[in-house]
Amino acid sequence: MWREIRFPVSLLSLIIGILFFLSGIVWLFLKKYNIPLLTDLSNCFKEWNYYLLIIGLILSPIGGWYSYDYIKKRRYLIEEIKTGRKSELARKRGELEKLVKSMPRKYEEMLRNKEEELGLR
């Protein structure tokens, strides 16, 4: 199940982490400035902004890493599936099968369809 929702969850954690981090920064250092959304958000959380700053520092890199990793793997897989050469796909078959195990099932099906199309199955 995780592999199906990995990308949306990682994007959500990235966005929430950035918002929490910025809210904490505004609360600590930029109280005197009126930044439309962030000032309201930091005033809403008040003293909790200290904790949110730490949570944001943790969530942002984690969400960013998982998002980046998913996008990088997706691009690589799509690029390799575009090939019309049986030998290229056969050479990278093990790597691609390992790759699709961490991605949504639709990419696994795409790989299987390409293998059948090229006669590797």
SULWOPE-V729504 format. One line per field, one symbol per residue. ss: DSSP state (H for helix, E for strand, - for the rest). phi: phi as a letter, one per 30 degrees, with the letter a starting at -180 (. if undefined). psi: psi as a letter, one per 30 degrees, with the letter a starting at -180 (. if undefined). A space follows every 10 residues. Layout:
ss = ???
phi = ???
psi = ???
This chain:
ss = -HHHHHHHHH HHHHHHHHHH HHHHHHHHH- -----HHHHH HHHHHHHHHH HHHHHHHHHH HHHHHHHHHH HHHHHHHHHH H----HHHHH H-HHHHHHHH ----HHHHHH HHHHHHHH-- -
phi = .eddcedddd dddddddddd ddddddddcb ddcccedddd dddddhdddd ddddddddde dddddddddd dddddddddd dddccddddd dceddddddd dccedddddd dddddddcic c
psi = eefegeeeee eeeeeeeeee eeeeeeeefh efkjjdeeee eeeefcfffe eeeeeefeee eeeeeeeeee eeeeeeeeee ffkgkeeeee egeeeeeeef fgllfeeeee eeeeeeefhf .
